[in-house]
């Protein structure tokens, strides 16, 4: 009922999994990953425990093929399972049980495996691998490109409903729960298209968070540039417009700041009140004259 891709980026060390299916909230079942350990996709007539148990085995030192063999050996329902894993060294393993519904299969490349079942055509997993290998972007974008390619080959024969994307760092010193990207589309007419949109917004919020950190450190010039870049990625997002406006104000770019703050107000007229509540908690200069000049309670 699903197509997925599991991979490791040899440059960044990131590992991740992306999936789409005609079932509600696929991210609750299929996608598993842990920093510096590996990533797992468990699907078909899924045994969810393959996710956490596979990560446990890889954390304990087993390579992906060893971990997968160990789990399959203890599973009386292995013929119904489709499972894929990648470990922190880029080793991959995949299993498509004999009882998986056609079209079903898997294909692997260096540090990547694509797998699918209940597909309209048996070209889906090959197209996914090709798209992943031919896309020269960050790991998350490459994983989503593979999902787009699967849709281009007809995708799930039953239709489409949900999608998920999970990427973790290759750094094992990070907390086990840390995620670089964790996006889910639980119900949508075009889940892959929506996942792609959310990833684009995620990149904008990465810039927003970096810019906010720069502003907190007092580097308002760099913060303004970073937050402006975030806004260029997501012009319609009033949250980004608001914080970019404050950073521009800190960089003494008052006119630009006012324009962005008014853009935020147009989407949500309560932003001026929020600014004053921030100021009351020391997150902005508590100067009524400054706030009135920059962002009056009523538009001028």
C-alpha positions as CSV (number, residue, x, y, z in Angstrom):
1,X,0.0,0.0,0.0
2,X,3.0,2.2,0.0
3,X,6.2,3.5,-1.7
4,X,9.1,4.7,0.3
5,X,12.8,5.6,0.0
6,X,15.5,5.2,2.7
7,X,18.9,6.8,2.3
8,X,22.1,8.3,3.7
9,X,23.9,11.4,2.3
10,X,27.6,10.7,2.2
11,X,28.5,14.4,2.3
12,X,26.4,15.4,5.3
13,X,26.0,12.0,7.0
14,X,22.3,12.7,7.3
15,X,19.9,9.7,7.1
16,X,16.3,9.8,6.2
17,X,13.1,8.2,5.0
18,X,10.2,9.5,2.9
19,X,6.9,7.7,2.2
20,X,3.5,8.1,0.5
21,X,0.5,5.9,0.7
22,X,-3.3,5.7,0.3
23,X,-3.8,5.4,4.1
24,X,-4.4,7.9,6.9
25,X,-1.3,9.2,8.8
26,X,1.4,7.0,7.3
27,X,4.1,8.8,9.3
28,X,2.8,7.1,12.5
29,X,3.8,3.7,11.1
30,X,6.4,3.7,8.4
31,X,9.1,6.3,9.2
32,X,11.8,5.7,11.8
33,X,15.3,7.3,12.2
34,X,17.8,8.1,14.9
35,X,20.9,10.4,14.7
36,X,24.1,8.6,14.0
37,X,22.3,5.2,14.0
38,X,20.1,4.7,10.9
39,X,16.7,5.0,9.3
40,X,14.0,2.4,8.7
41,X,10.8,2.1,6.6
42,X,8.4,-0.6,7.6
43,X,5.4,-1.1,5.3
44,X,3.1,-3.5,3.3
45,X,1.1,-5.4,6.0
46,X,3.4,-3.5,8.3
47,X,4.9,-4.7,11.6
48,X,5.6,-1.4,13.3
49,X,8.2,-2.9,15.7
50,X,10.6,-3.3,12.8
51,X,11.2,0.5,13.2
52,X,12.3,0.8,16.8
53,X,13.8,-2.8,17.0
54,X,15.8,-2.2,13.8
55,X,17.2,1.0,15.3
56,X,18.0,-0.8,18.5
57,X,20.0,-3.4,16.6
58,X,21.9,-0.9,14.5
59,X,22.6,1.2,17.7
60,X,24.1,-2.0,19.2
61,X,26.5,-2.3,16.3
62,X,24.7,-4.4,13.7
63,X,24.9,-3.2,10.0
64,X,21.6,-2.8,8.2
65,X,21.7,-6.2,6.5
66,X,22.4,-8.0,9.8
67,X,19.7,-6.1,11.6
68,X,17.1,-6.9,9.0
69,X,18.0,-10.6,8.8
70,X,17.6,-10.8,12.6
71,X,14.2,-9.3,12.5
72,X,12.9,-11.4,9.6
73,X,14.2,-14.6,11.3
74,X,11.8,-14.1,14.2
75,X,8.8,-13.0,12.2
76,X,6.2,-15.6,11.2
77,X,4.6,-13.0,8.9
78,X,7.8,-12.1,7.0
79,X,6.1,-12.9,3.6
80,X,3.7,-10.0,4.2
81,X,6.4,-7.5,5.1
82,X,8.3,-4.9,3.1
83,X,11.1,-3.3,5.1
84,X,14.1,-1.2,4.3
85,X,17.0,0.1,6.4
86,X,20.1,2.2,6.1
87,X,22.9,2.4,8.7
88,X,25.3,5.2,9.7
89,X,28.0,3.8,7.3
90,X,25.6,3.9,4.3
91,X,24.9,0.2,4.3
92,X,21.4,-0.7,3.1
93,X,19.1,-3.7,3.2
94,X,15.6,-4.3,1.9
95,X,13.0,-7.1,2.0
96,X,9.9,-7.6,-0.2
97,X,8.0,-10.6,1.1
98,X,6.5,-13.1,-1.3
99,X,3.0,-12.2,0.0
100,X,3.3,-8.5,-0.8
101,X,0.6,-7.3,-3.3
102,X,1.7,-6.6,-6.8
103,X,3.2,-4.5,-8.2
104,X,5.8,-4.9,-5.5
105,X,9.6,-4.7,-5.4
106,X,12.7,-2.9,-4.3
107,X,16.0,-1.6,-5.8
108,X,19.2,-0.3,-4.1
109,X,22.0,2.0,-5.0
110,X,24.9,3.3,-3.0
111,X,23.5,4.3,0.4
112,X,19.9,4.2,-0.8
113,X,17.0,1.8,-1.3
114,X,13.6,2.4,-2.8
115,X,10.7,0.0,-2.3
116,X,7.0,-0.2,-3.1
117,X,4.0,-2.4,-3.0
118,X,0.4,-2.2,-4.4
119,X,1.7,0.0,-7.2
120,X,0.0,0.5,-10.6
121,X,3.2,-0.4,-12.4
122,X,6.5,-2.1,-11.6
123,X,8.5,0.9,-12.8
124,X,7.9,2.9,-9.6
125,X,10.8,1.9,-7.5
126,X,13.3,2.2,-10.3
127,X,12.0,5.7,-11.1
128,X,12.4,6.7,-7.5
129,X,16.0,5.6,-7.4
130,X,16.8,7.4,-10.6
131,X,15.3,10.6,-9.4
132,X,17.1,10.4,-6.1
133,X,20.4,9.8,-7.8
134,X,19.9,12.6,-10.3
135,X,18.9,15.3,-7.9
136,X,21.7,17.5,-6.7
137,X,20.2,19.0,-3.5
138,X,20.1,18.3,0.2
139,X,19.0,14.9,1.4
140,X,15.4,15.9,2.2
141,X,14.9,17.4,-1.2
142,X,16.3,14.3,-2.9
143,X,13.9,12.1,-0.9
144,X,10.9,14.2,-1.9
145,X,12.1,14.2,-5.6
146,X,11.9,10.4,-5.4
147,X,8.3,10.5,-4.2
148,X,7.4,12.9,-7.0
149,X,8.9,10.4,-9.5
150,X,6.8,7.6,-8.0
151,X,3.7,9.6,-8.6
152,X,4.8,10.1,-12.2
153,X,4.8,6.4,-12.7
154,X,1.3,6.0,-11.3
155,X,2.0,5.5,-7.7
156,X,-0.3,3.5,-5.4
157,X,-2.9,1.7,-7.4
158,X,-5.6,2.7,-4.8
159,X,-4.8,6.4,-4.8
160,X,-3.1,8.7,-2.4
161,X,-3.9,10.1,1.1
162,X,-0.8,10.7,3.3
163,X,2.9,11.3,3.2
164,X,5.8,11.8,5.6
165,X,9.5,12.8,5.6
166,X,12.0,12.2,8.4
167,X,15.7,13.2,8.3
168,X,18.2,12.9,11.1
169,X,21.8,14.0,11.6
170,X,24.7,11.6,11.2
171,X,26.1,12.8,14.5
172,X,25.5,10.2,17.1
173,X,26.2,12.6,20.0
174,X,22.9,14.3,19.3
175,X,19.9,13.3,21.4
176,X,18.1,10.2,20.1
177,X,14.9,12.3,19.6
178,X,16.6,15.1,17.6
179,X,15.3,15.6,14.0
180,X,16.6,17.7,11.2
181,X,13.3,17.5,9.2
182,X,10.1,15.9,10.5
183,X,7.1,16.6,8.3
184,X,3.8,14.8,8.0
185,X,0.8,15.2,5.7
186,X,-1.8,13.0,7.4
187,X,-4.7,13.7,4.9
188,X,-4.5,15.5,1.6
189,X,-5.7,15.3,-2.0
190,X,-2.1,15.6,-3.1
191,X,0.1,14.5,-0.2
192,X,3.4,14.6,-2.1
193,X,2.8,18.0,-3.4
194,X,1.9,19.2,0.0
195,X,4.9,17.6,1.5
196,X,7.1,19.4,-1.0
197,X,5.4,22.7,-0.1
198,X,6.0,22.1,3.6
199,X,9.7,21.2,3.0
200,X,10.1,24.6,1.3
201,X,8.5,26.3,4.3
202,X,10.7,24.3,6.6
203,X,13.7,25.8,4.9
204,X,12.3,29.3,5.4
205,X,11.9,28.6,9.1
206,X,15.4,27.3,9.3
207,X,16.5,30.7,8.1
208,X,14.1,32.3,10.5
209,X,15.5,30.4,13.5
210,X,19.1,31.2,12.5
211,X,18.2,34.9,12.0
212,X,16.5,35.0,15.4
213,X,19.6,33.6,17.1
214,X,21.7,36.2,15.4
215,X,19.4,38.9,16.6
216,X,19.5,37.5,20.2
217,X,23.3,37.8,20.1
218,X,23.0,41.4,19.0
219,X,24.1,40.9,15.4
220,X,21.2,42.8,13.9
221,X,22.8,43.4,10.5
222,X,23.4,39.7,9.9
223,X,20.0,38.8,11.4
224,X,18.2,41.2,9.1
225,X,19.9,39.6,6.0
226,X,19.0,36.1,7.2
227,X,15.4,36.9,8.0
228,X,15.0,38.7,4.7
229,X,16.2,35.6,3.0
230,X,13.6,33.6,5.0
231,X,10.9,35.9,3.9
232,X,12.0,35.6,0.3
233,X,11.4,31.8,0.6
234,X,7.9,32.3,2.2
235,X,6.6,35.8,1.3
236,X,3.1,34.8,2.4
237,X,4.1,33.9,6.0
238,X,3.2,36.6,8.4
239,X,5.2,35.1,11.3
240,X,8.4,35.5,9.2
241,X,7.4,39.0,8.1
242,X,6.9,40.0,11.7
243,X,10.3,38.8,12.9
244,X,12.1,40.1,9.8
245,X,10.6,43.5,10.5
246,X,11.9,43.5,14.0
247,X,15.4,42.5,12.8
248,X,15.3,45.3,10.3
249,X,14.3,47.7,13.0
250,X,17.3,46.6,15.0
251,X,19.5,47.2,12.0
252,X,18.2,50.8,11.8
253,X,16.4,50.0,8.5
254,X,13.2,51.6,9.8
255,X,11.3,52.1,6.5
256,X,11.8,48.5,5.4
257,X,10.9,47.3,8.9
258,X,7.6,49.2,8.8
259,X,6.7,47.7,5.4
260,X,7.2,44.2,6.7
261,X,5.4,44.8,9.9
262,X,2.4,46.1,8.0
263,X,2.6,43.0,5.8
264,X,2.3,41.0,9.0
265,X,-0.6,43.1,10.2
266,X,-2.5,42.6,7.0
267,X,-2.6,38.9,7.7
268,X,-3.2,39.2,11.4
269,X,-4.2,42.6,13.0
270,X,-3.2,41.4,16.5
271,X,0.6,41.5,15.8
272,X,1.0,45.1,17.2
273,X,-0.5,43.9,20.5
274,X,1.9,40.9,20.5
275,X,4.8,43.2,20.0
276,X,3.8,45.1,23.2
277,X,3.5,41.9,25.1
278,X,7.0,40.9,23.9
279,X,8.3,44.3,25.1
280,X,6.7,43.7,28.5
281,X,8.8,40.6,28.9
282,X,12.0,42.1,27.8
283,X,12.1,40.7,24.3
284,X,11.9,44.1,22.6
285,X,12.7,47.7,23.9
286,X,9.8,48.7,26.2
287,X,9.5,52.1,24.6
288,X,6.0,53.1,23.7
289,X,7.1,55.9,21.4
290,X,9.4,53.6,19.5
291,X,6.6,51.0,19.1
292,X,4.1,53.6,18.1
293,X,6.4,55.0,15.5
294,X,7.3,51.5,14.2
295,X,4.1,49.6,14.6
296,X,1.1,51.6,15.9
297,X,-1.8,49.7,17.4
298,X,-4.0,51.2,14.6
299,X,-2.7,51.3,11.0
300,X,-1.9,54.8,9.8
